């Protein structure tokens, strides 16, 4: 394990390369993050997802994200791998809210600990919903479509907005298995929704997890959505960098903070898994996004979910 105990200020992002070089391998890479002074009276809730991954194809494709040791002042963010997997680097985006907030709800769906249902329509001292544990009992191969029915702790007055971020993946490597994984919600109602973790075609998964974030669709100063390489090009036209633009549906009085993390990957299995999402040129009207790879990796498609927060000072 490589860990930095000295806290740095919370900006909603963490990369393993803050702590170690990609060539200096470690099963766990972590550091302490400090909230703004007097921001919270009690430990907040945190939801987080991967915004970049760089994992060797010489072993399984494994990465896990943990946010724990949460207090009113600090928390520990960690990115880990296990077994014979090699994680060169990864980075994460997170969002937090007060523990007793009622208009924004976070949760977690993990195939290794949650009972599966058919994939068709149909807390506290604080460890965040993002924390996941690898399970020795995880089957060698799950069904290609896994789902869980989610019930909100208290219902909304209308169907809320729900976004999903990938925060654990355990996929086999090899030319016969492309890296395919998608997290998404459907059948959203005021009372709940169905969370999905799917692979397809020649994709196989031994496990996966995602966090979900739900908030009122009519909430002021907040917008959200999804974007994908499929929005601007065909899967059969892979390239190192795909870019597009999002136009907000809501009007912001200030330039918002936009947080984006991966919700889908479709990458060739004959090379390392290398994928990254970036957001730039944020204005009151929208932002530009990039989904990228590098080296000899081939990204057929990739996608991300985003949330924009533009509360006036």
N, C-alpha and C positions, 0 to 999 in steps of 0.2 A: 504494500500500500504506500502511496505517496500522498502526503497530506500537508496542507499549510494551515496552521492554527491561527495565524494572525489574520484578523478579520479585515475584509475590504468592504467598501460601501455597496449597497444593493443597487444594481442597475438592471436587474431582470435577466442577466446573461452570465453564463459561465462556460469556459472552455478548458479542457484538460491541458491545453498548451500554456495556460497561465501557471501551471504547476510543474509540468514536465515537458520535455521535447517528445515529439511523436516517436523518435527512435529509442527513447528510454521507456521501455514497456513496463506496465504495472497492471495488476488485476483490478485495483481500485485507485482512483484519483479523486481527491476531494479537497475542499477548503471551507473556511468559515466565512459566512456573509453576514454583515451587520445592517440591520434596518436603520432608517433615519432615527435620530434621537427622539425619544418620546412619541414615536409614531404609533406604537401599540401599547395597550395596558395589559394585554395577555397574549399568549402565542397565537399568531394568525394562521389561517389555512393557506396552503400553497398547492398550486397545480403547475406541472412542468412537462415539457416535451423536448425531444431532440430537434435541433435545427441544423446539425451536421453530423455525419458519420463517416469514419474512415477505418474499415475493418478488413483484415486479411482474408483472402479466399483460401488460404492454406489450411484453415480449420473452420469450425462452425461460425456463423455470423451471429455473434452474441453481444448485446449491450443492454445495460440496465441502469435506470436513473433512480436515485434515492434523495429525498429531502427529509432529514430527521434532526433530532436534537434541537427542536424548535422551541425557542423561548420568546419573550416579548422583545428581546434585543438582538438576537442572532439566530442563525440556523446553519446546519451543515449540508452542503450540496455535494453529491458524490456520483460519479459515473464509473461503472464497474463492468468487467467481463468475467468469465469463469471457464474452468476446464481447459481444453486445449485451443481456445479461441485467442486471437491476437487483435486487440483493439489499439490501433495507432493513435487515434485522436477522436474526440467527439465534443460537441457543445450543446448547450441547452438554453432554452428560454423559459421563464416562469412568470406567473402572476400570483398575487397574494391578496387576501382580503381579511377583514376582521373576523374573528371566530364566530361572532354572533350575527354576522350579516345575513339578512333574509332575502335580499334581492339578487344575490349571486351565490350559486351553489356549485361546489366542486365535488367530483367523485372519481372513482377508479374502476376499471374493468380489466381483470387479469385472468387469462385462460388457465393459469396454473392453480388458482385458488377458488375460482368461481364456477359454479355448476353451469354447464352448457344447456342452451335451449335451441330448438331448430332455428336456423338463421334465415327466417323469412318474416314478412310483416307479421304480423301477429296482432381522528379524529382527534385528537385529544392530547396527551402531554408532549406531546404533540408530535405526532408523526403525521405528515401530510398525506392526502389521498394519493400523491405521486409515489409513495414508497411501495416498492414491490419486492418480493422475495423469490429467488430462484428455487424451484422445487425439484428434489431428487425423484419425486414421484411423477413428474411431468412425463406424459407418454412420448415415445419416440416420434410419433407423428399424430397431430390432431386432425380433425376434419378440416377441409379447406374453408368451410364457413362456420364460424363460431359467433354466438350472440348471447346477450344477457338482457333481460327485461329490467329496466331501471325505474324505481318509484322515487319521486322527490320527497324529501323529509316533510315539506309542506307544499301543497299544490300552488301553481301560479294562477293568476286570473285569466291568462291567455296562453296559448302555446308559446313557450320561450324560444329564444335563440340558443342553440347548442353547438359548440365546437369541440373537436376531438384532436388530441395530440398523441402521437406514438411515444411511449417512454420505456418499452422493453421489447426486444425482439430476439428470437432464438430460431434461426433458420439454418438448414443444411447448406453446405457449399458444394460446388462442383458444376461441371458443364451441363449436367442433366437437370440441374435445379437452378432456375433463375431466382433472384431475390425479389419476391412479390409479397407485398403486405399492404393492406388498406384498413384504416379505421374510419368509421362514419356512423352517424345516428340516423334513424328514421322513425316513423310512426310517432312523431313528437306530439304530445298533448299537454294540457296544463298539469296532468298528474305524473307524467313520466315519458319515457321513450325506450327504444330498443337500441342498444350499443352493439356494433358489429366489428369483428376483427376477421378479415377474409384474406385468403390467398386464392389463386386460380391458375388454370392451365397447368404448366409444369412447376408451379410453386408448391412448396411444402413448408409447414411450420411445426416446430416442436413447442412453441409457446410465444406469446405476445401479450402486451398490455398497453393500455391507453388511459390518459386522464380525460375527463370531460368537464366542460364549463357551461353552466346554464344561467341565463339572466333574462329579464323581461325584454321582449322584442321592441317594446315602446320606450325602453329606458333612455333618457336623454344623455347626450354626450358619450354614448357608447355605440359602436357599430362592429359588425363582424361578418365573416364570410370565408370562402374557400377559393383557392386558385390552383391551377394545374397546368403542366405543359400541354395537356390535351386541349386546353383552351386556345392555344395558338399554333400548334403543330400536330402532325400525326405521330403515333407511336413508332411507325416505320421510318421516321425521319429523325433519329436521335442526333443530338449535338451536345457539345460541352456546355454551352450556356443557352438557356431559354429565358426570355424575358417577356413581361407583359405589364399591364397597368390596371389598377383597381380604382374605380371612381366610387367614393362613398355614397351611400344612399341617404345619409343624414348630413345635415349642415353642422359644422363645427365652428365654434367661436374662436378657438385657438388651434394651433397645429397639434394634432393628437400624437400620443405615443402608440406606435403600432407594434404588436408582439405577434410573431409568426413562428410556427414550428411544423414539422413534417406530419402529414397524416397518411401519406401513401408513397411507396417506392415500387418501381418495376425496373430492375437492373439486371443486366446479363450476368450469369453465374460463372463466366470464364475468367473473371478478374476480381480484384478487390471491390468491396462495396464502398463507393465514394460518392457522396451526395451532400449538397448544401443548399439551404434556402437563405436568401438575403432580401432585406427590404431597404429601399433608399428613396430619396427625393420625396419625402413625406410632406404634404401640404394640407391645407384645410379641405381640399377637394379630393385628395386621393394619394396614391403612392405607386412607385414602380417596384416590381418584384423580379427576382432572379432565382432560377433553379439550376444548379451547376454540378458538374463533375470534372474530373481531371485524370491525368495519367492514361492508362489503357482501359478504364472503365467505360461501360456503355449504359447510359440512362435512357431506356425506352420512354419512360414517363415517370413523373414524380408530382406530388401535390402537397399543399400546406393549408392549414387553417390559420386565420388571423383574427385578432381583436384589436380595435382602436379605442383608446381612452383619451377623451379630450375635455376633461373637466376644467372650467375656468379657474384661475387663481383666486 
